[in-house]
């Protein structure tokens, strides 16, 4: 299976374009050549992105009439910048980053859910058996705006005093700092750092935010600018269709999904990819079993929580923030 990795000029990342066999495995050829579209990830490639790489490797993008080029951002803040400036067609964004961007006036909308539940968690040392035990202890935070909300929600939801927790900014070094014992806990992602810690030293606890009072909201989203989505709905529909097929395939054959990710992104640890995918795969499906779903009731519950914990100054307008027409009327 042929794969091409192209150097991205606009960002220090990796582009995966047309990674797959010469003809789509769809059983139906496109009447016109596929159109190019760029998709920037939210972070470095990992198991949460497996469905994207499967969509490309198996030709689902070309079957839908689009050739996806995947860009890896050099920093997590790049994705919104690239999308806003029109240097990429679509972006995978964290729902909190989307809310913050819209609160400052950015015309960006979510058009499909990638992950259907929160990935944020407070990951604690083995001796910390409940978030209540973090009172007075040192907790590492990355410094992103949603960290404080996640920490307060988890500790408060467990009956603890979030105001009594001491914090220190550690960036994205949760694994190293937790293993070294420099912090008692850290805000991180249970599907990434949580899985890594479980493999390296079992016993760490992942206190997931939706287990401690937060609603079950879609953490990662496929997004586009309002003007681009309205100006070219056919392209948005094609990308959604391809990714729904890609994630559906990954759910049905996670082993193949992992291999396609590893083949497209050299250097990944197969053992870690397999463990991450096993952990996160159930979150690719909404409660009703569908891939990509954007339930309005779940979005409304998230919006209230988002404002209550101060991530944004007011409750987001979820109807304006999302465009679900590409999900078949869901």
C-alpha positions as a LaTeX table, in Angstrom:
\begin{tabular}{lrrr}
\hline
Residue & $x$ (\AA) & $y$ (\AA) & $z$ (\AA) \\
\hline
Unk1 & 0.00 & 0.00 & 0.00 \\
Unk2 & 1.54 & 3.25 & $-1.14$ \\
Unk3 & 1.72 & 6.19 & 1.24 \\
Unk4 & 3.12 & 9.65 & 0.68 \\
Unk5 & 4.33 & 12.00 & 3.37 \\
Unk6 & 4.69 & 15.57 & 2.13 \\
Unk7 & 6.50 & 18.33 & 3.98 \\
Unk8 & 4.14 & 21.06 & 5.15 \\
Unk9 & 5.45 & 24.51 & 4.29 \\
Unk10 & 2.95 & 26.45 & 6.37 \\
Unk11 & 3.65 & 24.62 & 9.63 \\
Unk12 & 6.38 & 22.42 & 11.01 \\
Unk13 & 4.38 & 19.29 & 10.61 \\
Unk14 & 3.62 & 16.33 & 8.42 \\
Unk15 & 1.15 & 16.10 & 5.57 \\
Unk16 & $-0.46$ & 12.79 & 4.71 \\
Unk17 & $-2.04$ & 13.04 & 1.29 \\
Unk18 & $-3.65$ & 10.29 & $-0.71$ \\
Unk19 & $-2.13$ & 7.66 & 1.58 \\
Unk20 & $-3.55$ & 4.45 & 0.24 \\
Unk21 & $-4.09$ & 2.31 & $-2.79$ \\
Unk22 & $-4.50$ & 3.91 & $-6.19$ \\
Unk23 & $-8.24$ & 3.27 & $-6.30$ \\
Unk24 & $-10.83$ & 3.72 & $-3.54$ \\
Unk25 & $-12.16$ & 0.57 & $-1.90$ \\
Unk26 & $-15.69$ & 1.79 & $-2.31$ \\
Unk27 & $-17.05$ & $-0.14$ & $-5.24$ \\
Unk28 & $-18.01$ & 3.10 & $-7.02$ \\
Unk29 & $-15.71$ & 5.51 & $-8.84$ \\
Unk30 & $-16.05$ & 9.28 & $-8.63$ \\
Unk31 & $-17.34$ & 11.02 & $-11.76$ \\
Unk32 & $-14.82$ & 13.84 & $-11.35$ \\
Unk33 & $-11.30$ & 13.94 & $-9.92$ \\
Unk34 & $-11.30$ & 14.32 & $-6.13$ \\
Unk35 & $-10.80$ & 17.81 & $-4.78$ \\
Unk36 & $-7.96$ & 18.58 & $-2.40$ \\
Unk37 & $-8.69$ & 19.57 & 1.20 \\
Unk38 & $-6.29$ & 20.16 & 4.07 \\
Unk39 & $-7.06$ & 18.98 & 7.60 \\
Unk40 & $-4.91$ & 20.11 & 10.52 \\
Unk41 & $-4.94$ & 17.94 & 13.63 \\
Unk42 & $-5.30$ & 19.23 & 17.16 \\
Unk43 & $-2.04$ & 17.66 & 18.33 \\
Unk44 & 0.57 & 15.10 & 17.32 \\
Unk45 & $-0.97$ & 11.98 & 15.75 \\
Unk46 & $-2.13$ & 9.30 & 18.14 \\
Unk47 & $-4.84$ & 6.68 & 18.39 \\
Unk48 & $-7.64$ & 9.25 & 18.57 \\
Unk49 & $-6.84$ & 10.13 & 14.95 \\
Unk50 & $-6.88$ & 6.54 & 13.67 \\
Unk51 & $-10.15$ & 6.96 & 11.81 \\
Unk52 & $-8.76$ & 9.87 & 9.82 \\
Unk53 & $-5.77$ & 7.88 & 8.64 \\
Unk54 & $-7.96$ & 4.87 & 7.85 \\
Unk55 & $-10.24$ & 7.08 & 5.75 \\
Unk56 & $-7.23$ & 8.10 & 3.69 \\
Unk57 & $-5.51$ & 4.72 & 3.57 \\
Unk58 & $-8.65$ & 2.94 & 2.42 \\
Unk59 & $-9.66$ & 5.57 & $-0.13$ \\
Unk60 & $-12.84$ & 6.67 & 1.63 \\
Unk61 & $-11.89$ & 10.29 & 1.08 \\
Unk62 & $-11.49$ & 9.82 & $-2.66$ \\
Unk63 & $-14.70$ & 7.80 & $-2.82$ \\
Unk64 & $-16.45$ & 10.84 & $-1.35$ \\
Unk65 & $-14.82$ & 13.13 & $-3.92$ \\
Unk66 & $-12.06$ & 14.66 & $-1.80$ \\
Unk67 & $-8.35$ & 14.01 & $-1.29$ \\
Unk68 & $-7.46$ & 14.76 & 2.31 \\
Unk69 & $-4.05$ & 16.16 & 3.22 \\
Unk70 & $-3.37$ & 15.82 & 6.95 \\
Unk71 & $-1.20$ & 18.44 & 8.62 \\
Unk72 & 0.39 & 17.95 & 12.03 \\
Unk73 & 0.64 & 21.24 & 13.93 \\
Unk74 & 3.92 & 22.27 & 15.51 \\
Unk75 & 1.96 & 23.56 & 18.52 \\
Unk76 & $-1.56$ & 22.97 & 19.78 \\
Unk77 & $-2.40$ & 26.64 & 19.19 \\
Unk78 & $-1.61$ & 26.42 & 15.47 \\
Unk79 & $-4.82$ & 24.69 & 14.41 \\
Unk80 & $-7.18$ & 27.61 & 15.05 \\
Unk81 & $-4.73$ & 30.10 & 13.55 \\
Unk82 & $-4.38$ & 28.08 & 10.37 \\
Unk83 & $-8.12$ & 27.62 & 10.07 \\
Unk84 & $-8.98$ & 31.27 & 10.73 \\
Unk85 & $-6.47$ & 32.52 & 8.19 \\
Unk86 & $-7.71$ & 30.14 & 5.51 \\
Unk87 & $-4.43$ & 28.24 & 5.25 \\
Unk88 & $-6.24$ & 24.94 & 5.89 \\
Unk89 & $-9.71$ & 23.79 & 4.92 \\
Unk90 & $-10.66$ & 22.04 & 8.17 \\
Unk91 & $-9.31$ & 21.47 & 11.66 \\
Unk92 & $-9.71$ & 19.04 & 14.52 \\
Unk93 & $-10.33$ & 21.22 & 17.57 \\
Unk94 & $-10.94$ & 20.69 & 21.24 \\
Unk95 & $-14.47$ & 21.83 & 22.10 \\
Unk96 & $-13.13$ & 24.29 & 24.70 \\
Unk97 & $-10.79$ & 25.88 & 22.17 \\
Unk98 & $-13.71$ & 26.25 & 19.78 \\
Unk99 & $-15.82$ & 27.91 & 22.49 \\
Unk100 & $-13.03$ & 30.31 & 23.44 \\
Unk101 & $-12.38$ & 31.21 & 19.81 \\
Unk102 & $-16.05$ & 31.92 & 19.19 \\
Unk103 & $-16.28$ & 33.99 & 22.39 \\
Unk104 & $-13.70$ & 36.36 & 20.91 \\
Unk105 & $-15.61$ & 36.52 & 17.62 \\
Unk106 & $-14.09$ & 33.79 & 15.46 \\
Unk107 & $-16.45$ & 32.48 & 12.80 \\
Unk108 & $-15.71$ & 28.78 & 13.29 \\
Unk109 & $-18.28$ & 25.98 & 13.57 \\
Unk110 & $-18.17$ & 22.33 & 14.55 \\
Unk111 & $-19.59$ & 20.00 & 11.91 \\
Unk112 & $-18.87$ & 16.52 & 13.30 \\
Unk113 & $-17.83$ & 14.96 & 16.59 \\
Unk114 & $-14.64$ & 12.91 & 16.53 \\
Unk115 & $-14.79$ & 11.82 & 20.17 \\
Unk116 & $-18.11$ & 11.64 & 21.99 \\
Unk117 & $-17.04$ & 12.04 & 25.62 \\
Unk118 & $-14.57$ & 14.25 & 27.50 \\
Unk119 & $-10.95$ & 13.17 & 27.37 \\
Unk120 & $-9.90$ & 15.50 & 30.16 \\
Unk121 & $-9.05$ & 14.02 & 33.53 \\
Unk122 & $-7.09$ & 14.56 & 36.68 \\
Unk123 & $-4.51$ & 11.78 & 36.76 \\
Unk124 & $-3.25$ & 11.04 & 40.24 \\
Unk125 & $-0.52$ & 9.03 & 41.90 \\
Unk126 & $-1.44$ & 5.56 & 43.21 \\
Unk127 & $-1.66$ & 6.85 & 46.78 \\
Unk128 & $-4.37$ & 9.37 & 45.80 \\
Unk129 & $-7.46$ & 7.18 & 45.70 \\
Unk130 & $-10.04$ & 9.96 & 45.44 \\
Unk131 & $-9.95$ & 13.57 & 44.20 \\
Unk132 & $-10.92$ & 14.61 & 47.74 \\
Unk133 & $-7.40$ & 13.64 & 48.81 \\
Unk134 & $-5.90$ & 16.40 & 46.67 \\
Unk135 & $-6.74$ & 19.08 & 49.24 \\
Unk136 & $-3.43$ & 20.75 & 50.10 \\
Unk137 & $-1.45$ & 18.75 & 47.53 \\
Unk138 & 0.44 & 19.98 & 44.47 \\
Unk139 & $-1.27$ & 19.39 & 41.12 \\
Unk140 & 0.34 & 20.05 & 37.75 \\
Unk141 & $-1.64$ & 21.90 & 35.09 \\
Unk142 & $-0.75$ & 22.46 & 31.44 \\
Unk143 & $-1.72$ & 26.11 & 31.42 \\
Unk144 & $-4.57$ & 25.85 & 28.91 \\
Unk145 & $-7.74$ & 27.73 & 29.96 \\
Unk146 & $-9.85$ & 24.61 & 30.57 \\
Unk147 & $-7.45$ & 23.12 & 33.13 \\
Unk148 & $-8.81$ & 25.08 & 36.07 \\
Unk149 & $-12.37$ & 24.09 & 35.18 \\
Unk150 & $-11.47$ & 20.41 & 34.92 \\
Unk151 & $-9.63$ & 20.46 & 38.23 \\
Unk152 & $-12.39$ & 22.33 & 40.05 \\
Unk153 & $-15.10$ & 20.11 & 38.56 \\
Unk154 & $-13.32$ & 16.87 & 39.49 \\
Unk155 & $-12.30$ & 17.87 & 43.00 \\
Unk156 & $-15.61$ & 19.57 & 43.76 \\
Unk157 & $-17.57$ & 16.70 & 42.24 \\
Unk158 & $-15.84$ & 14.32 & 44.63 \\
Unk159 & $-16.72$ & 16.49 & 47.62 \\
Unk160 & $-13.30$ & 18.08 & 47.99 \\
Unk161 & $-12.25$ & 21.71 & 48.29 \\
Unk162 & $-10.79$ & 22.80 & 44.95 \\
Unk163 & $-9.63$ & 26.03 & 46.55 \\
Unk164 & $-7.32$ & 24.06 & 48.83 \\
Unk165 & $-5.46$ & 22.45 & 45.94 \\
Unk166 & $-2.06$ & 23.92 & 45.07 \\
Unk167 & $-1.20$ & 24.12 & 41.36 \\
Unk168 & 1.94 & 24.47 & 39.30 \\
Unk169 & 2.20 & 24.90 & 35.54 \\
Unk170 & 4.08 & 21.96 & 34.02 \\
Unk171 & 3.06 & 22.18 & 30.37 \\
Unk172 & 2.58 & 18.79 & 28.75 \\
Unk173 & 5.00 & 16.99 & 31.08 \\
Unk174 & 2.43 & 15.15 & 33.18 \\
Unk175 & 3.91 & 11.69 & 32.58 \\
Unk176 & 7.46 & 12.64 & 33.57 \\
Unk177 & 6.39 & 14.71 & 36.57 \\
Unk178 & 4.00 & 12.07 & 37.89 \\
Unk179 & 6.55 & 9.28 & 37.49 \\
Unk180 & 9.16 & 11.40 & 39.28 \\
Unk181 & 6.76 & 12.24 & 42.10 \\
Unk182 & 7.11 & 15.98 & 41.56 \\
Unk183 & 3.32 & 16.38 & 41.65 \\
Unk184 & 0.56 & 14.37 & 43.31 \\
Unk185 & $-1.67$ & 14.69 & 40.25 \\
Unk186 & $-1.94$ & 16.50 & 36.93 \\
Unk187 & $-4.60$ & 17.59 & 34.49 \\
Unk188 & $-4.13$ & 15.51 & 31.35 \\
Unk189 & $-5.96$ & 13.24 & 28.92 \\
Unk190 & $-6.95$ & 9.79 & 30.11 \\
Unk191 & $-6.64$ & 8.38 & 26.59 \\
Unk192 & $-3.07$ & 9.65 & 26.16 \\
Unk193 & $-1.09$ & 10.31 & 29.34 \\
Unk194 & $-3.40$ & 8.05 & 31.33 \\
Unk195 & $-2.74$ & 5.09 & 29.04 \\
Unk196 & 0.99 & 5.85 & 28.87 \\
Unk197 & 1.25 & 5.82 & 32.66 \\
Unk198 & $-0.75$ & 2.61 & 32.92 \\
Unk199 & 1.74 & 0.90 & 30.60 \\
Unk200 & 4.84 & 2.27 & 32.28 \\
Unk201 & 3.78 & 1.99 & 35.91 \\
Unk202 & 0.32 & 0.59 & 36.69 \\
Unk203 & $-1.59$ & 2.04 & 39.60 \\
Unk204 & $-2.16$ & 5.66 & 38.62 \\
Unk205 & $-5.77$ & 6.84 & 38.82 \\
Unk206 & $-7.57$ & 8.69 & 36.02 \\
Unk207 & $-10.40$ & 10.75 & 37.49 \\
Unk208 & $-12.40$ & 11.56 & 34.36 \\
Unk209 & $-14.21$ & 14.87 & 34.43 \\
Unk210 & $-17.56$ & 13.41 & 33.33 \\
Unk211 & $-17.40$ & 10.93 & 36.21 \\
Unk212 & $-17.33$ & 13.87 & 38.63 \\
Unk213 & $-20.17$ & 16.16 & 37.63 \\
Unk214 & $-19.36$ & 17.33 & 34.12 \\
Unk215 & $-21.77$ & 16.34 & 31.33 \\
Unk216 & $-20.67$ & 13.86 & 28.69 \\
Unk217 & $-19.78$ & 16.22 & 25.86 \\
Unk218 & $-17.93$ & 15.64 & 22.55 \\
Unk219 & $-14.33$ & 16.62 & 23.29 \\
Unk220 & $-12.88$ & 16.67 & 19.78 \\
Unk221 & $-14.63$ & 18.11 & 16.74 \\
Unk222 & $-14.16$ & 18.47 & 13.02 \\
Unk223 & $-14.43$ & 22.21 & 12.38 \\
Unk224 & $-14.46$ & 24.69 & 9.52 \\
Unk225 & $-15.00$ & 28.39 & 9.16 \\
Unk226 & $-18.60$ & 29.51 & 8.81 \\
Unk227 & $-17.85$ & 31.23 & 5.51 \\
Unk228 & $-16.08$ & 28.21 & 4.01 \\
Unk229 & $-18.73$ & 25.73 & 5.14 \\
Unk230 & $-21.52$ & 27.89 & 3.73 \\
Unk231 & $-19.57$ & 28.68 & 0.59 \\
Unk232 & $-18.71$ & 25.07 & $-0.20$ \\
Unk233 & $-21.08$ & 22.71 & 1.64 \\
Unk234 & $-20.30$ & 19.89 & $-0.80$ \\
Unk235 & $-16.68$ & 19.81 & 0.35 \\
Unk236 & $-17.68$ & 19.77 & 4.02 \\
Unk237 & $-20.15$ & 16.97 & 3.35 \\
Unk238 & $-17.50$ & 14.94 & 1.54 \\
Unk239 & $-15.03$ & 15.24 & 4.41 \\
Unk240 & $-17.66$ & 14.29 & 6.99 \\
Unk241 & $-18.73$ & 11.31 & 4.91 \\
Unk242 & $-15.13$ & 10.12 & 4.58 \\
Unk243 & $-14.36$ & 10.47 & 8.28 \\
Unk244 & $-17.56$ & 8.76 & 9.38 \\
Unk245 & $-16.56$ & 5.80 & 7.21 \\
Unk246 & $-13.00$ & 5.92 & 8.51 \\
Unk247 & $-13.99$ & 5.85 & 12.16 \\
Unk248 & $-16.64$ & 3.21 & 11.52 \\
Unk249 & $-13.96$ & 1.04 & 9.92 \\
Unk250 & $-11.58$ & 1.59 & 12.83 \\
Unk251 & $-14.28$ & 0.53 & 15.26 \\
Unk252 & $-14.90$ & $-2.64$ & 13.28 \\
Unk253 & $-11.22$ & $-3.51$ & 12.82 \\
Unk254 & $-9.09$ & $-1.68$ & 15.39 \\
Unk255 & $-6.03$ & $-3.75$ & 14.54 \\
Unk256 & $-6.10$ & $-2.59$ & 10.93 \\
Unk257 & $-6.85$ & 0.96 & 12.05 \\
Unk258 & $-3.79$ & 0.92 & 14.31 \\
Unk259 & $-1.57$ & $-0.44$ & 11.54 \\
Unk260 & $-2.74$ & 2.20 & 9.08 \\
Unk261 & $-1.99$ & 4.95 & 11.60 \\
Unk262 & 1.47 & 3.51 & 12.33 \\
Unk263 & 2.24 & 3.16 & 8.62 \\
Unk264 & 1.31 & 6.78 & 7.91 \\
Unk265 & 3.11 & 8.16 & 10.97 \\
Unk266 & 6.53 & 6.52 & 11.37 \\
Unk267 & 7.94 & 6.28 & 14.87 \\
Unk268 & 4.78 & 5.51 & 16.81 \\
Unk269 & 5.00 & 2.78 & 19.45 \\
Unk270 & 2.68 & $-0.05$ & 18.31 \\
Unk271 & 2.11 & $-1.21$ & 21.88 \\
Unk272 & 1.08 & 2.28 & 22.97 \\
Unk273 & $-1.11$ & 2.82 & 19.90 \\
Unk274 & $-2.94$ & $-0.46$ & 20.53 \\
Unk275 & $-3.52$ & 0.40 & 24.19 \\
Unk276 & $-4.66$ & 3.94 & 23.41 \\
Unk277 & $-7.03$ & 2.76 & 20.70 \\
Unk278 & $-8.53$ & 0.09 & 22.95 \\
Unk279 & $-9.18$ & 2.78 & 25.57 \\
Unk280 & $-10.60$ & 5.50 & 23.33 \\
Unk281 & $-12.46$ & 3.50 & 20.66 \\
Unk282 & $-15.73$ & 3.26 & 22.63 \\
Unk283 & $-15.80$ & 7.07 & 22.69 \\
Unk284 & $-15.97$ & 7.19 & 18.89 \\
Unk285 & $-19.64$ & 6.23 & 19.13 \\
Unk286 & $-22.37$ & 8.45 & 20.56 \\
Unk287 & $-24.81$ & 6.98 & 23.10 \\
Unk288 & $-27.13$ & 6.15 & 20.19 \\
Unk289 & $-24.33$ & 4.18 & 18.53 \\
Unk290 & $-23.67$ & 6.57 & 15.64 \\
Unk291 & $-20.32$ & 8.00 & 14.59 \\
Unk292 & $-20.00$ & 11.77 & 14.30 \\
Unk293 & $-23.23$ & 12.49 & 16.19 \\
Unk294 & $-23.77$ & 16.00 & 17.63 \\
Unk295 & $-26.71$ & 15.66 & 20.02 \\
Unk296 & $-28.27$ & 19.03 & 20.78 \\
Unk297 & $-29.23$ & 18.02 & 24.33 \\
Unk298 & $-25.67$ & 16.98 & 25.15 \\
Unk299 & $-24.31$ & 20.17 & 23.60 \\
Unk300 & $-26.69$ & 22.27 & 25.69 \\
Unk301 & $-25.64$ & 20.52 & 28.89 \\
Unk302 & $-22.00$ & 21.11 & 28.00 \\
Unk303 & $-22.62$ & 24.81 & 27.26 \\
Unk304 & $-24.07$ & 25.40 & 30.72 \\
Unk305 & $-21.11$ & 23.63 & 32.35 \\
Unk306 & $-18.64$ & 25.56 & 30.15 \\
Unk307 & $-19.92$ & 28.91 & 31.38 \\
Unk308 & $-20.50$ & 27.78 & 34.96 \\
Unk309 & $-16.84$ & 26.85 & 35.33 \\
Unk310 & $-15.60$ & 30.02 & 33.66 \\
Unk311 & $-14.06$ & 28.68 & 30.48 \\
Unk312 & $-16.13$ & 31.24 & 28.57 \\
Unk313 & $-17.95$ & 34.29 & 30.00 \\
Unk314 & $-21.45$ & 33.28 & 28.90 \\
Unk315 & $-23.32$ & 30.16 & 27.82 \\
Unk316 & $-22.40$ & 29.40 & 24.19 \\
Unk317 & $-25.15$ & 29.40 & 21.58 \\
Unk318 & $-24.88$ & 25.76 & 20.55 \\
Unk319 & $-27.12$ & 26.15 & 17.51 \\
Unk320 & $-24.87$ & 28.86 & 16.08 \\
Unk321 & $-21.70$ & 27.06 & 17.16 \\
Unk322 & $-22.47$ & 23.82 & 15.33 \\
Unk323 & $-23.72$ & 22.89 & 11.87 \\
Unk324 & $-25.13$ & 19.36 & 11.83 \\
Unk325 & $-26.58$ & 19.29 & 8.31 \\
Unk326 & $-23.72$ & 17.11 & 7.03 \\
Unk327 & $-24.60$ & 14.30 & 9.42 \\
Unk328 & $-27.73$ & 13.30 & 7.56 \\
Unk329 & $-30.11$ & 15.45 & 9.59 \\
Unk330 & $-28.95$ & 14.18 & 12.95 \\
\hline
\end{tabular}
